[in-house]
Amino acid sequence: MSPPNVAHSPAPDLVRITRALISVSDKTGLVALGQALAAKGVEILSTGGSAQRLAEAGIPVKEVSDHTGFPEIMDGRVKTLHPRVHGGILARRDIHAEAMTTHDIPPIDLVVVNLYPFEATVSKGADYANCVENIDIGGPAMIRAAAKNHDFVTVVTDPEDYEAVLDELATHDGAVTLKLRRTLAQRAYARTASYDAAISSWLAGQLGETFPPRTTLSGKLSQTLRYGENPHQQAAFYVTGEQRPGVATAIQLQGKELSYNNLNDTDAAFELVAEFERPAVAIIKHANPCGVAEGANLLDAYKQALLCDPVSAFGGIIAVNRPLDAATAEEISKLFAEVVIAPDADDAARALLATKKNLRVLLTKDVPNPAEPGMMVKQLSGGFLLQNRDNGRITPADLKVVTKRAPTEQELADLLFAFRVAKHVKSNAIVYAKNGATVGVGAGQMSRVDSARIAAIKSAEAAKAAGLSEPLTKGSVVASDAFFPFADGLLAAAEAGVTAVIQPGGSIRDSDVIAAADEKGLAMVLTGMRHFRH
């Protein structure tokens, strides 16, 4: 069905508000809004709890059922779906005046509606029936109608926009400008799109459809950033509402505004440090770890993490998986860092970090669950890639020993540690580890053997800087995020001094790699799981 081709006059710049319809689930600022409208002589129509709240505040209000002459029915499912409501919203004042008069439909100039809390209901784990009942029908219908007719109608879907409307009413003698009406119309359609996306995603999950025929990504603007990855790029941070502990839900205690790169790197750091059960620290630079360690406490873990690559750690992101204590905070304050992210921090730690006023400190209350399912998206020209979050976890039971020598208990612990770190290193990834700490990281090289060599070189430089007589990699283990296509990468690691290897396996030359490991006296285990990260 095609829309009618109707000619109409240009929209007026100012439209006076004489009648408003208010029906809100979130009643933040409702009374103040109602009082301001009533003071301007605006007639207020309302429903249910909104009408009751306004009346209790002494604000004159007319129930929508009295306006339509038709009662709410079907447990409130039908209350605003009526021609006297939608006609009043949709009528163009320039061409529909006769129909309005004929059918006694007064104009509605302001529609203030926010929706049933569907997203919050789902996040609370409500049952199927309760979630369905929290799917709003009348609200989206009124919002879309008002947004379509923004030439004459102002639509407000967020209490944060009340002030802008009231400012214009004060400035323009009870009228709202076309610019604001158009702005609010755009926000209204974005809200209904987001709402429908949430419902669609939830239903797909109920049906077990990981990748339905159509999907929509939705987010709410959290922060307009100074620039993107580079100063000539514009950027903003949107949040999805997912209650996963991290940068989107954190409270920033202090420091400058987070940049695009800060946000990206901090997310990478916190997701990595969450992999570990023991106290752990991750230091990240350009989304790659330059040092990760577990310890008996955070201070021990921090010192070991920093030892891996103290040069790269300068200006990095520091993530911890325990509440930050004073001793660790004092050590951290000796290094120039961009961001510190932690589940919490005690008063002494906060006071110590507060002396570094430019240091951004984020507290999250908890750490993310690395095994929790979720989705990740990557934009491409003309589309996007959607995949499950890499929540794969390898345990000792998953490992297959393929060499003549099996790993020792300490080697096994370090192998699992290194493989967890490798999951968070850009491919091709090579990670050397010893005693629960990284001692060399090779990231993002086109050749796996180059990653192995670079990690060893950086490890040797770190050892020299620390005044040690031998490379940190001597006696370490090595993890590879994917199989060794040739034995050269493994031989480079053997030359660096490793004693054991963990890798996914699956190469057509696995037998050659295993033979090389046996020749060097190395223990090797296969995981059967790859951890590419691009």
C-alpha positions in Angstrom: 0.0 0.0 0.0 1.4 3.4 -1.0 1.0 6.5 1.1 -1.3 9.2 -0.2 0.3 12.1 -2.2 -0.9 15.1 -0.2 0.3 18.6 -0.7 0.6 20.8 2.4 2.1 24.1 3.4 5.6 24.4 5.1 5.8 23.7 8.8 5.5 26.7 11.1 8.5 27.6 13.1 6.6 28.1 16.4 3.8 25.9 17.6 2.0 26.8 20.8 1.3 24.0 23.3 -2.3 24.1 24.3 -2.9 20.4 25.1 -0.5 17.7 26.2 -0.9 13.9 26.6 1.4 12.5 29.3 1.7 8.7 29.8 5.0 7.7 31.4 6.5 4.6 33.0 9.5 6.5 34.2 8.0 9.2 36.4 11.3 11.1 36.9 10.6 14.8 36.7 6.9 14.2 36.0 5.5 16.5 38.7 7.8 19.4 37.8 6.8 19.0 34.1 3.1 18.9 35.0 3.4 22.0 37.2 5.2 24.0 34.5 2.7 23.0 31.8 -0.3 23.8 34.1 1.3 27.2 34.8 1.2 27.9 31.1 -2.5 27.0 30.9 -1.9 23.7 29.0 -4.6 21.1 29.3 -3.1 17.8 30.4 -4.5 14.4 29.4 -3.1 11.4 31.1 -3.5 7.7 32.0 -3.3 5.4 35.0 -0.4 6.0 37.3 0.8 9.2 35.5 -2.7 10.8 36.0 -2.7 9.7 39.6 0.7 11.1 40.3 -0.2 14.5 38.7 -3.5 14.7 40.6 -1.9 13.9 43.9 0.4 16.9 43.2 -2.6 19.1 42.8 -2.1 19.4 39.0 -5.3 19.6 36.9 -5.4 16.5 34.8 -8.1 14.8 32.6 -8.1 11.0 32.2 -7.7 9.8 28.6 -10.8 7.6 29.0 -12.8 10.8 29.8 -11.3 12.5 26.8 -12.2 9.6 24.4 -15.5 8.6 26.1 -14.2 5.0 26.0 -12.9 3.1 29.1 -9.6 1.3 29.4 -10.2 -2.3 28.6 -8.4 -5.7 28.5 -6.3 -5.0 31.6 -5.1 -1.7 30.2 -3.9 -3.1 26.9 -6.3 -0.8 25.1 -6.6 2.7 26.4 -4.9 5.3 24.1 -5.7 3.4 20.8 -8.6 5.6 19.9 -9.3 8.1 17.0 -9.7 11.0 19.4 -6.2 10.4 20.6 -4.5 9.5 17.4 -6.5 11.9 15.3 -5.5 14.7 17.7 -1.8 13.7 17.3 -1.7 13.0 13.6 -3.9 15.8 12.3 -2.1 18.4 10.2 -3.5 21.7 11.3 -3.3 23.1 7.7 -5.3 20.4 5.9 -7.2 18.4 8.4 -9.1 21.1 10.2 -12.5 20.1 8.7 -12.1 16.5 9.7 -11.1 17.5 13.2 -14.3 19.7 13.5 -16.6 17.0 12.0 -15.4 14.3 14.3 -14.8 16.5 17.3 -11.1 15.8 17.6 -9.2 18.4 19.6 -5.5 18.8 18.7 -2.8 17.3 20.9 0.3 19.4 20.6 2.6 17.7 23.1 3.1 14.0 23.6 5.2 12.9 26.6 5.5 9.1 26.6 8.2 6.7 27.8 7.7 3.0 27.5 7.0 0.0 29.7 10.3 -1.1 31.1 10.8 -4.1 28.8 14.6 -4.1 28.9 14.7 -3.8 32.7 12.2 -6.6 33.0 14.3 -8.9 30.9 17.5 -8.0 32.7 15.8 -8.9 36.0 15.2 -12.5 34.7 11.4 -12.2 34.6 9.5 -15.1 33.1 8.2 -15.2 29.6 4.7 -14.0 30.3 5.9 -11.1 32.4 8.2 -10.0 29.7 5.5 -10.1 27.1 3.2 -8.0 29.3 5.9 -5.4 29.5 5.9 -5.0 25.7 4.3 -1.5 25.2 1.9 -1.1 22.3 0.0 2.2 22.8 3.2 4.0 23.8 5.2 3.3 20.6 2.1 4.0 18.5 1.7 7.5 20.0 5.4 8.2 19.8 5.6 7.3 16.1 2.4 9.2 15.4 3.7 12.3 17.1 7.1 12.0 15.6 5.6 11.7 12.1 3.6 14.9 12.7 6.5 16.9 14.1 5.5 19.8 11.9 2.8 20.4 14.5 3.5 18.1 17.5 6.3 17.9 20.0 7.2 14.4 21.2 9.3 13.7 24.3 10.5 10.2 25.2 13.1 10.9 27.8 12.9 12.9 31.0 16.3 14.3 30.1 14.5 16.3 27.4 11.9 18.0 29.6 14.2 20.9 30.4 14.8 21.7 26.7 11.0 21.8 26.1 10.3 23.9 29.2 13.1 26.4 28.2 11.5 26.9 24.8 8.0 27.4 26.3 9.5 30.1 28.5 11.5 31.7 25.7 8.8 31.6 23.1 5.6 32.4 25.1 4.3 28.8 25.3 5.6 27.6 21.9 8.2 25.2 20.7 10.5 25.7 17.7 10.5 23.5 14.6 14.2 22.7 15.2 13.5 21.2 18.6 10.4 19.4 17.3 12.5 17.8 14.6 15.3 16.9 17.0 12.9 15.2 19.4 11.2 13.4 16.5 14.6 11.9 15.6 15.2 10.8 19.2 11.7 9.4 19.3 12.2 7.1 16.3 15.6 6.1 17.7 13.9 5.1 21.0 11.2 3.0 19.3 13.8 1.4 17.1 15.9 0.5 20.1 12.8 -0.8 22.0 11.8 -3.0 19.1 15.4 -4.2 18.7 15.4 -5.3 22.4 12.2 -7.2 21.9 13.3 -8.9 18.7 16.6 -9.9 20.3 14.9 -11.3 23.3 12.4 -13.3 21.2 15.2 -14.6 19.1 16.9 -15.8 22.2 13.7 -17.5 23.4 13.5 -19.3 20.1 17.2 -20.3 20.2 18.0 -18.3 17.1 21.6 -17.0 17.5 21.5 -15.4 14.1 17.9 -14.5 13.0 17.2 -13.4 9.4 17.3 -9.7 10.5 19.0 -8.1 13.5 19.3 -4.6 14.8 22.1 -3.1 16.9 21.0 -0.4 19.3 22.8 1.8 21.8 22.3 5.0 23.9 24.8 7.8 23.6 26.9 7.8 26.8 29.7 10.2 25.8 30.7 12.3 22.8 34.5 11.9 22.6 37.0 14.6 21.7 38.1 12.5 18.7 38.4 8.9 17.6 41.5 6.8 17.1 43.2 9.9 15.5 42.4 13.6 16.0 40.9 14.0 12.5 38.2 11.3 13.3 35.0 12.0 15.2 33.8 9.5 17.7 31.2 8.8 20.5 30.6 6.0 23.0 27.3 4.3 23.0 26.1 1.8 25.7 23.8 -1.1 25.0 22.4 -1.6 28.5 24.2 -4.9 29.0 25.0 -5.1 32.7 28.5 -6.6 32.1 31.0 -5.1 34.5 33.4 -2.9 32.6 34.0 0.5 31.0 30.3 0.9 30.2 29.1 0.5 33.7 32.1 1.8 35.7 32.1 4.9 37.8 35.0 7.3 37.0 36.5 8.6 40.3 39.0 11.0 38.9 41.0 12.1 35.9 40.5 13.5 32.5 37.8 12.4 30.1 38.3 9.0 28.6 39.4 9.0 25.0 38.4 6.5 22.2 41.7 4.7 22.7 41.4 4.8 26.5 38.0 3.1 26.3 39.1 0.4 23.8 42.3 -0.4 25.7 40.6 -0.4 29.2 38.0 -2.8 28.0 40.7 -5.1 26.7 42.6 -4.9 29.9 39.7 -5.6 32.2 38.4 -8.5 30.1 41.9 -10.0 30.2 42.4 -9.7 34.0 39.0 -11.2 34.6 40.3 -14.5 33.2 42.1 -15.3 36.5 40.8 -16.5 39.8 43.9 -15.5 41.9 44.8 -11.8 42.4 46.0 -10.6 38.9 47.2 -7.5 37.1 47.2 -6.8 33.4 49.0 -3.9 31.8 47.8 -3.0 28.3 49.2 -0.8 25.6 47.4 -0.4 22.3 44.9 -3.2 23.2 47.8 -5.7 23.7 49.2 -6.9 27.0 52.7 -5.9 27.8 52.6 -7.6 31.2 50.2 -10.0 33.0 50.7 -11.8 36.3 49.0 -13.6 39.0 50.3 -13.4 42.6 49.6 -14.1 46.2 48.4 -10.5 46.3 47.9 -7.5 43.9 51.2 -5.9 44.8 53.2 -9.1 44.0 51.2 -9.5 40.7 51.8 -5.9 39.7 55.5 -6.1 40.2 55.7 -9.3 38.1 53.5 -7.8 35.4 55.6 -4.7 35.2 58.8 -6.7 35.0 57.8 -8.2 31.6 58.0 -5.0 29.6 58.4 -1.8 31.7 59.2 0.3 28.7 55.9 -0.5 26.9 54.0 -0.2 30.2 54.7 3.6 30.3 51.5 5.3 29.4 49.5 2.1 29.6 46.3 0.8 31.1 46.4 -1.1 34.4 43.6 -3.5 35.3 43.3 -5.5 38.5 40.7 -8.2 39.5 40.6 -7.4 43.2 39.8 -4.2 45.2 42.8 -2.0 44.9 44.8 -1.7 48.2 47.2 1.1 49.3 50.4 -0.8 48.7 49.5 -1.6 45.1 48.2 1.9 44.5 51.5 3.4 45.8 53.5 1.3 43.4 51.2 2.1 40.5 51.5 5.8 41.3 55.3 5.6 40.5 54.5 4.8 36.8 52.9 7.1 34.3 49.6 5.3 33.4 46.6 6.5 31.5 43.9 4.5 33.3 43.5 2.2 36.3 40.4 0.0 36.4 39.4 -2.1 39.4 36.3 -3.6 41.0 36.9 -1.3 43.9 39.5 0.6 45.9 40.0 1.2 49.6 40.1 4.7 51.0 43.9 4.7 51.3 44.3 3.6 47.7 41.9 6.3 46.5 43.8 8.9 48.4 47.1 7.8 46.9 45.8 7.8 43.4 44.1 11.1 43.9 47.5 12.8 44.0 47.8 11.9 40.3 45.0 14.2 39.1 45.2 13.3 35.4 45.1 9.5 36.1 41.7 8.1 35.2 40.4 5.7 37.9 37.4 3.5 37.1 35.6 1.3 39.6 33.2 -1.4 38.4 31.9 -3.1 41.6 32.7 -6.6 40.0 34.6 -8.3 37.3 33.1 -9.7 34.1 32.6 -13.5 33.8 34.9 -14.7 31.1 32.7 -17.7 30.4 29.5 -15.6 30.0 28.0 -15.7 26.5 27.6 -12.5 24.5 27.9 -11.1 21.0 30.6 -9.0 19.4 30.2 -6.9 16.2 32.7 -5.6 13.7 31.7 -3.0 11.1 32.6 -3.7 7.4 31.8 -1.7 4.3 28.1 -2.4 3.6 27.5 -4.6 6.6 28.9 -6.0 9.8 30.2 -9.2 11.2 28.5 -10.7 14.3 29.9 -13.5 16.4 29.8 -15.0 19.8 32.2 -13.6 22.4 35.2 -15.8 22.7 34.3 -17.4 26.0 36.2 -20.6 25.4 38.0 -21.9 28.5 40.6 -24.7 28.5 41.0 -26.9 31.6 43.6 -29.6 32.2 41.1 -32.2 31.2 41.0 -30.6 27.7 44.7 -31.0 27.0 46.3 -33.7 25.0 49.9 -34.5 25.6 51.6 -35.3 22.2 55.3 -35.4 23.1 57.4 -38.0 24.8 57.6 -35.9 27.9 54.5 -34.6 29.7 54.6 -31.2 31.4 55.4 -30.9 35.1 52.8 -29.6 37.5 54.4 -26.1 37.4 54.7 -26.2 33.6 51.0 -27.2 33.3 49.9 -24.3 35.5 52.0 -21.9 33.5 50.8 -23.3 30.2 47.2 -22.7 31.1 48.0 -19.2 32.3 49.9 -18.4 29.1 47.1 -19.7 26.9 44.6 -17.5 28.7 46.7 -14.5 28.1 47.2 -15.5 24.4 43.5 -15.3 24.0 43.7 -11.6 24.5 46.8 -10.9 22.4 46.4 -9.8 18.7 47.2 -12.6 16.3 49.7 -13.9 15.5 50.2 -14.3 19.3 53.0 -15.8 21.2 53.2 -15.6 25.0 56.1 -16.7 27.2 55.2 -17.2 30.9 56.9 -18.4 34.0 55.6 -18.8 37.6 52.2 -17.2 36.8 53.6 -14.2 34.9 54.3 -13.2 31.4 58.0 -12.9 30.5 57.6 -12.1 26.8 54.7 -11.2 24.5 54.8 -11.2 20.7 51.7 -9.7 19.2 50.1 -8.9 15.8 52.8 -10.1 13.5 52.2 -11.5 10.0 54.5 -14.4 10.8 54.2 -16.6 13.9 58.0 -17.1 14.0 58.4 -13.3 14.1 56.1 -13.1 17.1 58.2 -15.7 18.8 61.4 -13.8 18.1 60.1 -10.4 19.0 58.7 -11.7 22.3 62.1 -13.2 23.1 64.0 -10.0 22.1 61.7 -7.9 24.3 62.2 -10.3 27.2 65.9 -10.1 26.9 65.8 -6.3 27.0 63.6 -6.4 30.1 66.0 -8.8 31.8 68.9 -6.5 31.0 67.0 -3.5 32.3 66.3 -5.3 35.5 70.0 -6.3 35.9 69.4 -10.0 35.5 72.1 -12.2 34.1 69.9 -14.4 31.8 66.7 -13.8 29.7 63.4 -14.0 31.5 62.3 -16.6 29.0 64.9 -19.2 30.1 62.9 -22.0 31.9 59.6 -20.5 30.7 56.7 -22.0 28.8 55.2 -20.7 25.6 51.6 -20.4 24.3 50.5 -19.9 20.7 47.0 -18.7 19.9 46.9 -20.9 16.8 48.9 -23.9 15.5 52.5 -23.7 14.4 52.3 -24.0 10.6 56.0 -25.0 10.6 58.5 -26.0 13.2 60.4 -22.7 12.9 58.2 -20.8 15.4 58.6 -23.6 18.0 62.4 -23.7 17.4 62.6 -19.9 18.0 60.8 -20.5 21.3 63.2 -23.4 22.2 66.1 -21.1 21.4 64.7 -18.6 23.9 64.8 -21.2 26.6 61.3 -22.6 26.9 60.6 -26.1 28.4 57.0 -26.6 27.4 54.5 -25.6 24.7 50.8 -25.2 24.5 49.0 -24.7 21.1 45.7 -25.7 19.5 47.2 -28.1 17.0 45.5 -28.9 13.7 48.3 -28.2 11.2 49.0 -30.6 8.4 52.6 -30.4 9.7 51.7 -31.2 13.4 53.9 -34.3 13.2 56.9 -32.2 12.2 56.3 -29.7 15.0 55.9 -32.6 17.6 59.1 -34.2 16.3 61.0 -30.9 16.7 59.6 -30.6 20.3 60.8 -34.1 21.1 64.2 -33.5 19.7 64.5 -30.4 22.0 63.2 -32.3 25.0 60.1 -30.1 25.3 56.7 -31.1 26.6 53.8 -30.1 24.3 50.1 -30.1 24.8 47.3 -29.5 22.3 44.1 -27.6 23.2 42.0 -28.2 20.2 40.8 -24.6 20.6 42.1 -21.6 18.7 42.0 -18.0 20.0 42.5 -15.7 17.0 42.0 -12.1 17.9 42.0 -9.5 15.1 
